[in-house]
Amino acid sequence: MKSHTLNKAWCKGCGICVAFCPKKALSLDEQSQKAVWDGEKCIYCGICEHYCPDLAITVVNVKEAANG
């Protein structure tokens, strides 16, 4: 199961997640100055979650067990 949650109420638009994302799946919205996530580019590595100082990002990347 893979998921990415971005709590925009907690995001202050510092851009740290954008700078560290290896696939450029995050960007800053020009108007709101909040992070925006592109699910097609994301590899769910969790780097953005690790570096977010506001705990605004949660990444889940759990590999499902193969069926017998």
PDB file of N, CA, C and O in Angstrom:
ATOM      1  N   MET A   1       0.844  -1.172   0.000  1.00  0.00           N
ATOM      2  CA  MET A   1       0.000   0.000   0.000  1.00  0.00           C
ATOM      3  C   MET A   1       0.891   1.238   0.000  1.00  0.00           C
ATOM      4  O   MET A   1       1.850   1.317   0.768  1.00  0.00           O
ATOM      5  N   LYS A   2       0.579   2.189  -0.848  1.00  0.00           N
ATOM      6  CA  LYS A   2       1.331   3.427  -0.928  1.00  0.00           C
ATOM      7  C   LYS A   2       0.374   4.596  -0.785  1.00  0.00           C
ATOM      8  O   LYS A   2      -0.693   4.622  -1.398  1.00  0.00           O
ATOM      9  N   SER A   3       0.769   5.562   0.032  1.00  0.00           N
ATOM     10  CA  SER A   3      -0.036   6.767   0.152  1.00  0.00           C
ATOM     11  C   SER A   3       0.862   7.943   0.540  1.00  0.00           C
ATOM     12  O   SER A   3       1.941   7.771   1.106  1.00  0.00           O
ATOM     13  N   HIS A   4       0.386   9.115   0.220  1.00  0.00           N
ATOM     14  CA  HIS A   4       1.105  10.352   0.511  1.00  0.00           C
ATOM     15  C   HIS A   4       0.061  11.354   0.970  1.00  0.00           C
ATOM     16  O   HIS A   4      -0.902  11.627   0.253  1.00  0.00           O
ATOM     17  N   THR A   5       0.247  11.901   2.159  1.00  0.00           N
ATOM     18  CA  THR A   5      -0.677  12.888   2.690  1.00  0.00           C
ATOM     19  C   THR A   5       0.066  14.190   2.915  1.00  0.00           C
ATOM     20  O   THR A   5       1.139  14.210   3.517  1.00  0.00           O
ATOM     21  N   LEU A   6      -0.506  15.264   2.432  1.00  0.00           N
ATOM     22  CA  LEU A   6       0.085  16.584   2.586  1.00  0.00           C
ATOM     23  C   LEU A   6      -0.945  17.480   3.277  1.00  0.00           C
ATOM     24  O   LEU A   6      -1.964  17.838   2.685  1.00  0.00           O
ATOM     25  N   ASN A   7      -0.673  17.835   4.518  1.00  0.00           N
ATOM     26  CA  ASN A   7      -1.579  18.672   5.292  1.00  0.00           C
ATOM     27  C   ASN A   7      -1.237  20.134   5.003  1.00  0.00           C
ATOM     28  O   ASN A   7      -0.283  20.681   5.557  1.00  0.00           O
ATOM     29  N   LYS A   8      -2.022  20.753   4.137  1.00  0.00           N
ATOM     30  CA  LYS A   8      -1.724  22.126   3.713  1.00  0.00           C
ATOM     31  C   LYS A   8      -1.902  23.135   4.839  1.00  0.00           C
ATOM     32  O   LYS A   8      -1.300  24.208   4.807  1.00  0.00           O
ATOM     33  N   ALA A   9      -2.720  22.807   5.832  1.00  0.00           N
ATOM     34  CA  ALA A   9      -2.896  23.710   6.970  1.00  0.00           C
ATOM     35  C   ALA A   9      -1.605  23.811   7.788  1.00  0.00           C
ATOM     36  O   ALA A   9      -1.349  24.840   8.412  1.00  0.00           O
ATOM     37  N   TRP A  10      -0.804  22.767   7.789  1.00  0.00           N
ATOM     38  CA  TRP A  10       0.453  22.765   8.543  1.00  0.00           C
ATOM     39  C   TRP A  10       1.631  23.247   7.706  1.00  0.00           C
ATOM     40  O   TRP A  10       2.650  23.662   8.257  1.00  0.00           O
ATOM     41  N   CYS A  11       1.505  23.197   6.385  1.00  0.00           N
ATOM     42  CA  CYS A  11       2.606  23.586   5.493  1.00  0.00           C
ATOM     43  C   CYS A  11       2.797  25.096   5.524  1.00  0.00           C
ATOM     44  O   CYS A  11       1.850  25.855   5.324  1.00  0.00           O
ATOM     45  N   LYS A  12       4.050  25.529   5.779  1.00  0.00           N
ATOM     46  CA  LYS A  12       4.334  26.960   5.777  1.00  0.00           C
ATOM     47  C   LYS A  12       5.024  27.402   4.489  1.00  0.00           C
ATOM     48  O   LYS A  12       5.378  28.572   4.342  1.00  0.00           O
ATOM     49  N   GLY A  13       5.218  26.461   3.551  1.00  0.00           N
ATOM     50  CA  GLY A  13       5.784  26.803   2.254  1.00  0.00           C
ATOM     51  C   GLY A  13       7.267  27.076   2.275  1.00  0.00           C
ATOM     52  O   GLY A  13       7.756  27.896   1.498  1.00  0.00           O
ATOM     53  N   CYS A  14       7.993  26.406   3.147  1.00  0.00           N
ATOM     54  CA  CYS A  14       9.435  26.647   3.263  1.00  0.00           C
ATOM     55  C   CYS A  14      10.218  26.106   2.067  1.00  0.00           C
ATOM     56  O   CYS A  14      11.304  26.602   1.765  1.00  0.00           O
ATOM     57  N   GLY A  15       9.675  25.091   1.381  1.00  0.00           N
ATOM     58  CA  GLY A  15      10.324  24.543   0.195  1.00  0.00           C
ATOM     59  C   GLY A  15      11.370  23.478   0.458  1.00  0.00           C
ATOM     60  O   GLY A  15      12.016  23.010  -0.480  1.00  0.00           O
ATOM     61  N   ILE A  16      11.554  23.084   1.708  1.00  0.00           N
ATOM     62  CA  ILE A  16      12.548  22.061   2.015  1.00  0.00           C
ATOM     63  C   ILE A  16      12.191  20.747   1.326  1.00  0.00           C
ATOM     64  O   ILE A  16      13.066  20.099   0.753  1.00  0.00           O
ATOM     65  N   CYS A  17      10.935  20.346   1.369  1.00  0.00           N
ATOM     66  CA  CYS A  17      10.508  19.103   0.726  1.00  0.00           C
ATOM     67  C   CYS A  17      10.750  19.147  -0.782  1.00  0.00           C
ATOM     68  O   CYS A  17      11.144  18.151  -1.389  1.00  0.00           O
ATOM     69  N   VAL A  18      10.509  20.307  -1.373  1.00  0.00           N
ATOM     70  CA  VAL A  18      10.715  20.494  -2.806  1.00  0.00           C
ATOM     71  C   VAL A  18      12.196  20.316  -3.151  1.00  0.00           C
ATOM     72  O   VAL A  18      12.539  19.670  -4.141  1.00  0.00           O
ATOM     73  N   ALA A  19      13.049  20.888  -2.336  1.00  0.00           N
ATOM     74  CA  ALA A  19      14.489  20.833  -2.588  1.00  0.00           C
ATOM     75  C   ALA A  19      15.045  19.415  -2.476  1.00  0.00           C
ATOM     76  O   ALA A  19      15.959  19.056  -3.218  1.00  0.00           O
ATOM     77  N   PHE A  20      14.516  18.610  -1.573  1.00  0.00           N
ATOM     78  CA  PHE A  20      15.054  17.277  -1.341  1.00  0.00           C
ATOM     79  C   PHE A  20      14.404  16.176  -2.177  1.00  0.00           C
ATOM     80  O   PHE A  20      14.948  15.074  -2.248  1.00  0.00           O
ATOM     81  N   CYS A  21      13.269  16.432  -2.808  1.00  0.00           N
ATOM     82  CA  CYS A  21      12.567  15.386  -3.570  1.00  0.00           C
ATOM     83  C   CYS A  21      13.406  14.949  -4.779  1.00  0.00           C
ATOM     84  O   CYS A  21      13.679  15.761  -5.663  1.00  0.00           O
ATOM     85  N   PRO A  22      13.818  13.664  -4.824  1.00  0.00           N
ATOM     86  CA  PRO A  22      14.683  13.209  -5.917  1.00  0.00           C
ATOM     87  C   PRO A  22      13.971  13.116  -7.266  1.00  0.00           C
ATOM     88  O   PRO A  22      14.634  13.101  -8.303  1.00  0.00           O
ATOM     89  N   LYS A  23      12.661  13.053  -7.277  1.00  0.00           N
ATOM     90  CA  LYS A  23      11.900  12.932  -8.523  1.00  0.00           C
ATOM     91  C   LYS A  23      11.129  14.196  -8.878  1.00  0.00           C
ATOM     92  O   LYS A  23      10.344  14.202  -9.826  1.00  0.00           O
ATOM     93  N   LYS A  24      11.351  15.260  -8.124  1.00  0.00           N
ATOM     94  CA  LYS A  24      10.662  16.543  -8.363  1.00  0.00           C
ATOM     95  C   LYS A  24       9.142  16.369  -8.367  1.00  0.00           C
ATOM     96  O   LYS A  24       8.436  16.951  -9.190  1.00  0.00           O
ATOM     97  N   ALA A  25       8.652  15.548  -7.420  1.00  0.00           N
ATOM     98  CA  ALA A  25       7.215  15.297  -7.295  1.00  0.00           C
ATOM     99  C   ALA A  25       6.525  16.364  -6.456  1.00  0.00           C
ATOM    100  O   ALA A  25       5.297  16.385  -6.368  1.00  0.00           O
ATOM    101  N   LEU A  26       7.296  17.239  -5.846  1.00  0.00           N
ATOM    102  CA  LEU A  26       6.739  18.321  -5.047  1.00  0.00           C
ATOM    103  C   LEU A  26       7.147  19.661  -5.637  1.00  0.00           C
ATOM    104  O   LEU A  26       8.253  19.826  -6.152  1.00  0.00           O
ATOM    105  N   SER A  27       6.227  20.613  -5.549  1.00  0.00           N
ATOM    106  CA  SER A  27       6.506  21.973  -5.994  1.00  0.00           C
ATOM    107  C   SER A  27       5.734  22.919  -5.085  1.00  0.00           C
ATOM    108  O   SER A  27       4.877  22.483  -4.317  1.00  0.00           O
ATOM    109  N   LEU A  28       6.031  24.204  -5.168  1.00  0.00           N
ATOM    110  CA  LEU A  28       5.295  25.195  -4.397  1.00  0.00           C
ATOM    111  C   LEU A  28       4.293  25.898  -5.295  1.00  0.00           C
ATOM    112  O   LEU A  28       4.641  26.384  -6.371  1.00  0.00           O
ATOM    113  N   ASP A  29       3.056  25.948  -4.847  1.00  0.00           N
ATOM    114  CA  ASP A  29       2.011  26.661  -5.566  1.00  0.00           C
ATOM    115  C   ASP A  29       2.327  28.162  -5.505  1.00  0.00           C
ATOM    116  O   ASP A  29       2.600  28.699  -4.432  1.00  0.00           O
ATOM    117  N   GLU A  30       2.288  28.824  -6.645  1.00  0.00           N
ATOM    118  CA  GLU A  30       2.663  30.232  -6.712  1.00  0.00           C
ATOM    119  C   GLU A  30       1.744  31.133  -5.897  1.00  0.00           C
ATOM    120  O   GLU A  30       2.200  32.106  -5.297  1.00  0.00           O
ATOM    121  N   GLN A  31       0.463  30.818  -5.873  1.00  0.00           N
ATOM    122  CA  GLN A  31      -0.475  31.677  -5.157  1.00  0.00           C
ATOM    123  C   GLN A  31      -0.504  31.406  -3.657  1.00  0.00           C
ATOM    124  O   GLN A  31      -0.372  32.327  -2.851  1.00  0.00           O
ATOM    125  N   SER A  32      -0.676  30.147  -3.288  1.00  0.00           N
ATOM    126  CA  SER A  32      -0.819  29.822  -1.863  1.00  0.00           C
ATOM    127  C   SER A  32       0.521  29.660  -1.151  1.00  0.00           C
ATOM    128  O   SER A  32       0.582  29.704   0.077  1.00  0.00           O
ATOM    129  N   GLN A  33       1.596  29.472  -1.919  1.00  0.00           N
ATOM    130  CA  GLN A  33       2.925  29.202  -1.368  1.00  0.00           C
ATOM    131  C   GLN A  33       2.919  27.971  -0.459  1.00  0.00           C
ATOM    132  O   GLN A  33       3.625  27.921   0.548  1.00  0.00           O
ATOM    133  N   LYS A  34       2.099  26.971  -0.841  1.00  0.00           N
ATOM    134  CA  LYS A  34       2.040  25.697  -0.133  1.00  0.00           C
ATOM    135  C   LYS A  34       2.556  24.619  -1.070  1.00  0.00           C
ATOM    136  O   LYS A  34       2.520  24.772  -2.291  1.00  0.00           O
ATOM    137  N   ALA A  35       3.035  23.532  -0.491  1.00  0.00           N
ATOM    138  CA  ALA A  35       3.542  22.423  -1.298  1.00  0.00           C
ATOM    139  C   ALA A  35       2.406  21.748  -2.054  1.00  0.00           C
ATOM    140  O   ALA A  35       1.286  21.628  -1.556  1.00  0.00           O
ATOM    141  N   VAL A  36       2.722  21.312  -3.263  1.00  0.00           N
ATOM    142  CA  VAL A  36       1.787  20.579  -4.120  1.00  0.00           C
ATOM    143  C   VAL A  36       2.475  19.291  -4.520  1.00  0.00           C
ATOM    144  O   VAL A  36       3.648  19.291  -4.894  1.00  0.00           O
ATOM    145  N   TRP A  37       1.735  18.186  -4.438  1.00  0.00           N
ATOM    146  CA  TRP A  37       2.299  16.859  -4.695  1.00  0.00           C
ATOM    147  C   TRP A  37       1.808  16.315  -6.033  1.00  0.00           C
ATOM    148  O   TRP A  37       0.621  16.425  -6.342  1.00  0.00           O
ATOM    149  N   ASP A  38       2.705  15.728  -6.834  1.00  0.00           N
ATOM    150  CA  ASP A  38       2.376  15.083  -8.112  1.00  0.00           C
ATOM    151  C   ASP A  38       2.537  13.575  -7.928  1.00  0.00           C
ATOM    152  O   ASP A  38       3.656  13.062  -7.896  1.00  0.00           O
ATOM    153  N   GLY A  39       1.421  12.876  -7.809  1.00  0.00           N
ATOM    154  CA  GLY A  39       1.417  11.443  -7.546  1.00  0.00           C
ATOM    155  C   GLY A  39       2.033  10.595  -8.639  1.00  0.00           C
ATOM    156  O   GLY A  39       2.478   9.478  -8.372  1.00  0.00           O
ATOM    157  N   GLU A  40       2.070  11.098  -9.862  1.00  0.00           N
ATOM    158  CA  GLU A  40       2.641  10.322 -10.963  1.00  0.00           C
ATOM    159  C   GLU A  40       4.169  10.284 -10.910  1.00  0.00           C
ATOM    160  O   GLU A  40       4.783   9.351 -11.429  1.00  0.00           O
ATOM    161  N   LYS A  41       4.780  11.280 -10.294  1.00  0.00           N
ATOM    162  CA  LYS A  41       6.239  11.335 -10.201  1.00  0.00           C
ATOM    163  C   LYS A  41       6.766  10.704  -8.914  1.00  0.00           C
ATOM    164  O   LYS A  41       7.915  10.267  -8.864  1.00  0.00           O
ATOM    165  N   CYS A  42       5.938  10.654  -7.882  1.00  0.00           N
ATOM    166  CA  CYS A  42       6.366  10.226  -6.550  1.00  0.00           C
ATOM    167  C   CYS A  42       6.752   8.748  -6.514  1.00  0.00           C
ATOM    168  O   CYS A  42       6.060   7.896  -7.072  1.00  0.00           O
ATOM    169  N   ILE A  43       7.879   8.462  -5.841  1.00  0.00           N
ATOM    170  CA  ILE A  43       8.321   7.074  -5.652  1.00  0.00           C
ATOM    171  C   ILE A  43       8.154   6.649  -4.195  1.00  0.00           C
ATOM    172  O   ILE A  43       8.604   5.570  -3.809  1.00  0.00           O
ATOM    173  N   TYR A  44       7.507   7.495  -3.381  1.00  0.00           N
ATOM    174  CA  TYR A  44       7.193   7.192  -1.988  1.00  0.00           C
ATOM    175  C   TYR A  44       8.436   6.841  -1.178  1.00  0.00           C
ATOM    176  O   TYR A  44       8.423   5.904  -0.379  1.00  0.00           O
ATOM    177  N   CYS A  45       9.498   7.593  -1.390  1.00  0.00           N
ATOM    178  CA  CYS A  45      10.762   7.325  -0.692  1.00  0.00           C
ATOM    179  C   CYS A  45      10.739   7.826   0.748  1.00  0.00           C
ATOM    180  O   CYS A  45      11.466   7.301   1.592  1.00  0.00           O
ATOM    181  N   GLY A  46       9.915   8.834   1.044  1.00  0.00           N
ATOM    182  CA  GLY A  46       9.787   9.338   2.400  1.00  0.00           C
ATOM    183  C   GLY A  46      10.759  10.450   2.769  1.00  0.00           C
ATOM    184  O   GLY A  46      10.765  10.909   3.911  1.00  0.00           O
ATOM    185  N   ILE A  47      11.580  10.890   1.817  1.00  0.00           N
ATOM    186  CA  ILE A  47      12.542  11.949   2.116  1.00  0.00           C
ATOM    187  C   ILE A  47      11.819  13.242   2.500  1.00  0.00           C
ATOM    188  O   ILE A  47      12.251  13.941   3.416  1.00  0.00           O
ATOM    189  N   CYS A  48      10.743  13.557   1.820  1.00  0.00           N
ATOM    190  CA  CYS A  48      10.003  14.781   2.120  1.00  0.00           C
ATOM    191  C   CYS A  48       9.442  14.744   3.544  1.00  0.00           C
ATOM    192  O   CYS A  48       9.482  15.741   4.265  1.00  0.00           O
ATOM    193  N   GLU A  49       8.924  13.592   3.932  1.00  0.00           N
ATOM    194  CA  GLU A  49       8.387  13.438   5.294  1.00  0.00           C
ATOM    195  C   GLU A  49       9.503  13.633   6.326  1.00  0.00           C
ATOM    196  O   GLU A  49       9.304  14.287   7.350  1.00  0.00           O
ATOM    197  N   HIS A  50      10.650  13.070   6.052  1.00  0.00           N
ATOM    198  CA  HIS A  50      11.777  13.147   6.974  1.00  0.00           C
ATOM    199  C   HIS A  50      12.249  14.583   7.199  1.00  0.00           C
ATOM    200  O   HIS A  50      12.556  14.968   8.328  1.00  0.00           O
ATOM    201  N   TYR A  51      12.306  15.363   6.139  1.00  0.00           N
ATOM    202  CA  TYR A  51      12.841  16.714   6.235  1.00  0.00           C
ATOM    203  C   TYR A  51      11.814  17.806   6.524  1.00  0.00           C
ATOM    204  O   TYR A  51      12.204  18.932   6.832  1.00  0.00           O
ATOM    205  N   CYS A  52      10.523  17.514   6.437  1.00  0.00           N
ATOM    206  CA  CYS A  52       9.501  18.539   6.675  1.00  0.00           C
ATOM    207  C   CYS A  52       9.534  18.988   8.138  1.00  0.00           C
ATOM    208  O   CYS A  52       9.250  18.190   9.032  1.00  0.00           O
ATOM    209  N   PRO A  53       9.878  20.259   8.396  1.00  0.00           N
ATOM    210  CA  PRO A  53       9.972  20.729   9.774  1.00  0.00           C
ATOM    211  C   PRO A  53       8.612  20.905  10.449  1.00  0.00           C
ATOM    212  O   PRO A  53       8.538  21.032  11.672  1.00  0.00           O
ATOM    213  N   ASP A  54       7.544  20.912   9.666  1.00  0.00           N
ATOM    214  CA  ASP A  54       6.205  21.137  10.205  1.00  0.00           C
ATOM    215  C   ASP A  54       5.381  19.866  10.335  1.00  0.00           C
ATOM    216  O   ASP A  54       4.213  19.918  10.718  1.00  0.00           O
ATOM    217  N   LEU A  55       5.984  18.725  10.017  1.00  0.00           N
ATOM    218  CA  LEU A  55       5.285  17.426  10.069  1.00  0.00           C
ATOM    219  C   LEU A  55       4.018  17.438   9.223  1.00  0.00           C
ATOM    220  O   LEU A  55       3.023  16.804   9.574  1.00  0.00           O
ATOM    221  N   ALA A  56       4.061  18.164   8.105  1.00  0.00           N
ATOM    222  CA  ALA A  56       2.896  18.307   7.230  1.00  0.00           C
ATOM    223  C   ALA A  56       2.764  17.167   6.222  1.00  0.00           C
ATOM    224  O   ALA A  56       1.754  17.073   5.525  1.00  0.00           O
ATOM    225  N   ILE A  57       3.775  16.300   6.140  1.00  0.00           N
ATOM    226  CA  ILE A  57       3.780  15.244   5.125  1.00  0.00           C
ATOM    227  C   ILE A  57       3.871  13.877   5.795  1.00  0.00           C
ATOM    228  O   ILE A  57       4.671  13.662   6.706  1.00  0.00           O
ATOM    229  N   THR A  58       3.030  12.959   5.319  1.00  0.00           N
ATOM    230  CA  THR A  58       3.087  11.576   5.763  1.00  0.00           C
ATOM    231  C   THR A  58       3.165  10.693   4.530  1.00  0.00           C
ATOM    232  O   THR A  58       2.344  10.821   3.621  1.00  0.00           O
ATOM    233  N   VAL A  59       4.146   9.796   4.490  1.00  0.00           N
ATOM    234  CA  VAL A  59       4.328   8.890   3.362  1.00  0.00           C
ATOM    235  C   VAL A  59       4.276   7.459   3.872  1.00  0.00           C
ATOM    236  O   VAL A  59       4.932   7.110   4.854  1.00  0.00           O
ATOM    237  N   VAL A  60       3.485   6.636   3.188  1.00  0.00           N
ATOM    238  CA  VAL A  60       3.409   5.215   3.513  1.00  0.00           C
ATOM    239  C   VAL A  60       3.821   4.455   2.261  1.00  0.00           C
ATOM    240  O   VAL A  60       3.263   4.671   1.185  1.00  0.00           O
ATOM    241  N   ASN A  61       4.792   3.571   2.404  1.00  0.00           N
ATOM    242  CA  ASN A  61       5.238   2.743   1.281  1.00  0.00           C
ATOM    243  C   ASN A  61       5.457   1.332   1.815  1.00  0.00           C
ATOM    244  O   ASN A  61       6.575   0.958   2.171  1.00  0.00           O
ATOM    245  N   VAL A  62       4.387   0.562   1.866  1.00  0.00           N
ATOM    246  CA  VAL A  62       4.436  -0.796   2.390  1.00  0.00           C
ATOM    247  C   VAL A  62       4.276  -1.755   1.227  1.00  0.00           C
ATOM    248  O   VAL A  62       3.274  -1.720   0.513  1.00  0.00           O
ATOM    249  N   LYS A  63       5.269  -2.610   1.042  1.00  0.00           N
ATOM    250  CA  LYS A  63       5.183  -3.607  -0.024  1.00  0.00           C
ATOM    251  C   LYS A  63       4.294  -4.753   0.445  1.00  0.00           C
ATOM    252  O   LYS A  63       4.487  -5.313   1.524  1.00  0.00           O
ATOM    253  N   GLU A  64       3.329  -5.083  -0.383  1.00  0.00           N
ATOM    254  CA  GLU A  64       2.415  -6.176  -0.043  1.00  0.00           C
ATOM    255  C   GLU A  64       3.086  -7.510  -0.314  1.00  0.00           C
ATOM    256  O   GLU A  64       3.822  -7.654  -1.291  1.00  0.00           O
ATOM    257  N   ALA A  65       2.836  -8.476   0.541  1.00  0.00           N
ATOM    258  CA  ALA A  65       3.412  -9.812   0.395  1.00  0.00           C
ATOM    259  C   ALA A  65       2.828 -10.487  -0.841  1.00  0.00           C
ATOM    260  O   ALA A  65       1.638 -10.365  -1.133  1.00  0.00           O
ATOM    261  N   ALA A  66       3.689 -11.200  -1.559  1.00  0.00           N
ATOM    262  CA  ALA A  66       3.222 -11.922  -2.759  1.00  0.00           C
ATOM    263  C   ALA A  66       2.338 -13.081  -2.329  1.00  0.00           C
ATOM    264  O   ALA A  66       2.601 -13.755  -1.334  1.00  0.00           O
ATOM    265  N   ASN A  67       1.295 -13.291  -3.095  1.00  0.00           N
ATOM    266  CA  ASN A  67       0.383 -14.401  -2.802  1.00  0.00           C
ATOM    267  C   ASN A  67       1.006 -15.708  -3.261  1.00  0.00           C
ATOM    268  O   ASN A  67       1.344 -15.885  -4.431  1.00  0.00           O
ATOM    269  N   GLY A  68       1.147 -16.617  -2.306  1.00  0.00           N
ATOM    270  CA  GLY A  68       1.703 -17.928  -2.396  1.00  0.00           C
ATOM    271  C   GLY A  68       1.976 -18.503  -3.664  1.00  0.00           C
ATOM    272  O   GLY A  68       2.456 -19.634  -3.738  1.00  0.00           O
TER     273      GLY A  68
END
